Amino acid sequence: MRLIRFFLLVIVCSVAAFAQPAPVGIETADLNRSASPCNDFYEYSNGAWRAANPIPATMDRWSRRWAAGEANKDQLKVILEEASGKRDLPKGSVDQLIGDYYAACMDESRVNQAGATPIKPLLADIDAIKDQASLQRMLLRFAGLGIQVPFGVNAASDNHNPSQVIADVQAAGLGLPDRDYYLKTEERFQQARAQYLVHVANMFRLAGYSEADSRKAADQVMQFETALAKATLDNVARRDPQAVDHKTTYAQLQQLTPHFDWDGYYKDANLPRINLNVQEPKFMEEVDRQLSTATLPDWKVYLTWQLLHGSAPYLSQPFVQENFNFYEKTLGGVGELKPRWKQCAESADQFLGEALGRDYVARYFPPEAKARAQEMVKNILAAMGDTINGLDWMTPDTKKKAMEKIASFNVKVGYPDKWKDYSHVVITRTSYFDDVMAGAQFGINDDRSTIGKPVDRGRWGMTPPTSNAYYNPLLNEIVFPAGILQPPAFSVKATDAVNYGAIGVVIGHEISHGFDDQGAQFDSTGRLNNWWTADDLKKFQAKTACVVKQFDGYYIEPNIHHNGKLVLGESIGDLAGVKIAYLAFQKSQQGKPAAPVLDGFTPDQQFFIAWGQFRGDETRPETQRLMVQGDPHPVAKFRVIGPLSNFPPFASAFSCKPDSAMVRPAAQRCVVW
Ligand SMILES: [Zn+2]
């Protein structure tokens, strides 16, 4: 069935080509021709665009790709404004939900007039906590509202039986990005702690606390969270699937945290008492210790802070601004808040994503984009198969398992076949905060409802307008929302070289996640299960060690470099992604007339330039620091030059000399797949 569809599409495309104008190549105006492609391909491929397009004050990074992601929100605005202009729609209809949600959010004077009023009842309840029982009741209520502190319980596929959904207990409840921010002594962390104390105090002041009480509360919060932070894994450790895999019975969960009322929690959340996973047992021991030793006043201050923190973006302007000032301005270097309409569009996408997304794809996602992307995925998966088959270092036993994994990839393109049903969510124009809570509750209940059931493979982890993609190792699936299937990633008008160099590498990247340092630990069924012979695994690990070393050597500032182990999975994804997209591109041209030289660039050159232009972000220095510390993705510059400098066809395409900066010497060249 599928094959027939692909076949038909090929015919339709080639017929249509006669009637269409010449295909579009790379963006020649974006090139900085004064830079050498062999010295700094990042600068060469997109330097002129970055020079002409400084990062807008509202953004932490910028490129054609990020601009396209923001343009998606302009489209959401059209949909939301139209829906909010309609009245008397049937309750629970898509347009009623998204229209009233947007209208309530845009009614800034009402939101501002309310100030902290929407959270007053919750604040009063926190204040009324008088014993362990009432404290724990509050934790349940928080969890039901999506404020998961100090831990979260979410649905996840069972690592050991991935066709089944179980509960997954995760460490949470820290206001700073990760443990290092609480514990490390480097100046940048000390500075962040000092700024965090000021921010927490500011939030308490906005909620009506006195100056002295606010400062005291900030100190208490810092102390409380530092104790929790000490018990968490760091960002590198957490990337190891084995390190967060602790299958536990319900009885063991109770033994792990004897002071926590799991019976109450499970009853409140309507969860079945089946086996579950506890990602970080040490953290849960610390939570239990806090339950038995921390004073009620300390807990109350902590919960008050977490409520203020979680609610701030949906309260009045001073809260929104203060929250922005710390998390985006101070930590990320962003200059100013996005306009209100965009905050509202992003919020609607977050909480009513598949209602809004339904309208979005109907209006803005052409079916031919889906068909062509599906064809590319098929070709690039085949290229991964060819690559694995051709490996000289892997034994037939391991190869067979790898090929099974390729054959069982699930591919999702565009949008879900079945949409979530929001019809019973109550959204009105009277209180934006209540609408957000209703949306959050829907999300929590929707998630919880899957626990204890077989996996529903139709569910999506991103909304349709999202300009991004993902791989899920437990489902062995790659997912490309409609929001990324547009220029500069993809265009039905672009040459194959440009499409394969941009969205093709993204597709290759996601496929390769199935075979990165994490993904390679999951088998074709999504089970966390070693399918490698010991010897092959050793060879694979030696190959990945090369990538760790390469990225350890990439500096964003004189003393701050990437952590190769943190960015390993993403860097393997880029390295293998470039290779298999390139191979698929080559293969796609067989039997066709030679692809044209466009604007003076050969098809191979177009392919590599397309990657440099798609990936060509300019990133604020503060955001680069955040990324180096906590983001498994390297900053854009190294995602361009890192993989290409390991890839001989790149050097050939631009006739680079062997001693060029963009050509790693053969002895240092990393090849994983
Ligand atoms: Zn990735």
Residues whose N, C-alpha, C, O or C-beta is under 5 A from the ligand:
A	BS01	ZN	E570 G573
